[in-house]
Amino acid sequence: MAPGDSDPQERIKLLARWTRVAKYPVFFTGAGISTESGLPDFRGPDGVWTRRAKGLGPVEFDWADAKPNLSHKALLDLQELGALAFLISQNVDNLHLESGIRPELLAELHGNVTKLQCTDCDFKCDNFPDLHTCPICNGKLVSSVVDFGDSLPEKEVQEAERHSKSSDLFVVVGSSLMVYPAANMPRVALSAGARLVIINQGETPLDNYCHLRFNESIGDVLSPLVLELNTLLNTD
């Protein structure tokens, strides 16, 4: 049986069992997790790149209007249950931190729209319009968001790689795994022997290599996963 052919509820129960016994579960999120918060993804039916390919204009949205949705809350619940060792994100929307994910458990590979960073050192801070100089080294403060073609922040990449190598369960959530080098992280986890789970409505290059596949919506997987995991923990 292929990793995505069984009944969805049976796959959720299996993922809950894997999460329960995992010593180092790592989650990896892409733009798909934030679509229910009103933000566009990239390769979905109305995604940024899909619309561009059709010659359509971009979707209008305001970062400030977006709030964490039930899928963000489910990841927070997993954190509180001790079932999320680390979270790697391609998103820049700040919704993981706003939901309550602990900063030390998060690597934001593409930056954060609410943060500034120093061009000369690793200092980061909240984005205040009148703040331009780093208080540590007097370097220039700029947006932490990584533009296309720019290098990813070295510290974040190293953290992500280290945690990916340590993972025994690696769960991809809402990513097409087409943007590199971020998309290397599941491969790093696979090479280290982790079980790979993909939750994404759309094909990915690793579909034939994952151990469990969900084409269902993220909300239809993560929230029931938390409920199922709670049931398992309460029957121990």
N, C-alpha and C positions, 0 to 999 in steps of 0.2 A: 504494500500500500504506500502510495506517495505521501510525503509529509503534510499535505494539505487536503487529502481526500476524505478523511473521516468526518464524523459529525462535529460541528463546531464546539458543542458543549463537551464532547469527549476530548477534543484537543485542548480546551481550556483546563479541564481537569488534569490532563497530562502535564501541561505547563505549570499548573499549581504544584503538582508533585515534584517536578524538577526544581521549581523555585524553593520549595520547602527543604530539599536536601542539598541545594547548592551552597557551597562554602563561600563563593565570591561571585554573586550575580551582578552583572554589569548591563545597564540599559543604554541604548544609543538612539537618540531622537533626531528626526528630520522635520521638514516643514509640515508634513502631514498631520502632526499632532496638534497644530495650532489652527487648522482650518475651521474647527468648530468654535474658535474664538474670533472668527471673522477675518483672519489673515489668509492670503492666498498661498498655495503651495507652488511648486515649480512645474511638475510634469503631470498633474492631474487634469481632468477635463477642462477646467477653467484656470489652470495654472499659469504662472508668469511666462514660462517658455512655450507652453502650448498656445497661448494667445499670440505670442510673438510670431510663432511659426505660421499662424493663420492670418497674420497681418492685422491683428486686433490691438487696440490700445491696452495699456496696463489697467488692472483693477485698482480703483481708488480706495484707499484705506488710510486710517490714522493709527499709528502704533499705540498712541495713548488711550485709544478706545478699547483696545484688546484686553481681556481679562482671562485668567486661567480657567480652563474648562474641566469637565469631569475626568478627562484623561490625565491632565496635569495633576489633579487631586489624587487620582489612583496611584501615580508614581510617588506622591507624597505619602500616601498610606503605606506603600511598600517600604519606603524609607523608615517610617515609624515602626513597621513590623520587623525591621532588621533584615528585609529581603531585597535591599538595594545597596550594594556595596559602593557603587560609583555610577555616575550618570555622565555620558558624553553627549553633547548636543551640537548640531549644526545650526541651530536657531539663534537669531539675534534679538528676539522679541522680549527678553527678560521675564517671560512667563514662568519659567521653572523657579527662579529665585522669588518671584512674587507669590508663587503658590506655597513656598515654605521649604523648598529644597535647600539643604545646608550648603553654603558656598564651597566648603572644603570637599564636598562630595561631587562637585560639578566642574567639568571642563567645557567651556564654550569655545569651540574651535573657530568659529567665524565672528567672534566678538559679541558685543551687546550694545544696543542703541542707547542705553541709559548710562553707559560708562565711557570715561576718557582713559587714555593710556599715554604714558610718556614714550617719546620716540627714542630715548636714550637708555631707559632702564625699565624694569618690570612694574613700576608703580601704576596702579589703577585707582580710579575714584569715580564718584557719581558725576554726572555731566551737569555742570553749572555754567551758564552762558558767559560769565565773567571770569572763568578760570582758564588760564592759558599756559601757565608755567608750572612745572613739576616742583613740589615743595621739597623733594628729596635731592634732586640733582640740577634743578633749574632748566631741565630740558623742556621741549615743546610738548604740550598736551594736545592730543588729537582724538577723534572718534576711535573707539576700539573695534568698530565694524571693519571686517576684512573685505576690501573691494576685489572684484574679479581680477585675477592676475597677480594679486599681492600674496606674499608668503603668509602662512598661518602663524599665529604666535607660538614661538618655539617652546615656551614653558607649558602651554596648554597641550600641544602635540605630544610632548614627552610624557606628561601626566596621563594622557589618553592611552598612549602606547603601553605604558607601564601597567595600567589597570586592565587593559585588554589582554595582556600576556598573563595576568594573574587570574582572569575570569575562568570559571568552569561552566558558566551559563551566560551567554551573550544574546541579548534580545534587541533586535532592530525594530524601531517603532516609527513608521511614517517617513521612511527614506527610500528613494529609488536606488541608492548606493551608486550613483553615477558621478558624484562630485569628489574629486581626489584633491589632496591626500586623505581627507576625512574618511572616505569609503574604504580605506585600507584597514581600518580598525577591526571590522568583522573578520577579515582575513588573518589578521594578527591573532585574534582569539581562536579561530579555527586551527591555526598552525600550532597553538599551544594546547590543543586538545579540548577546547570548550564545546559544549552543545550550542548550536546556533539556531535561533528562532527569529523568523521574520514576520512582522505584522505590517502589511502594506497593501493598499489597493492599487496594484500595478506591478508589473514584472520588475525584477531586479537581477543583476548578473549572478547573484549567489543562490537563486532559487533552487538550482539542482544540487546544491551543496549543503543546504540547511537541513536540520533534523526535524523541524516543525514549521509549517507555513500557514499563515492566516491571511486570506484575502478579504476578510470581513473588516468593517470599520474599526478604528482603534478603540472607540468608546464601547463597542460591543465585545471587546476582548479584555481590556485592562480592568474595567470596573467589575465584571464577573470574575476575573482572576483574583482580585482582592477578596471578594466574598468567598470564593472557593478556598483560598489560602487561609483565611480566617477560620473556616470550618475545619480544615486539617489541623491547624494549630490548637484549636479548642478541643479536639478529640485526642490529642497526644496524652 
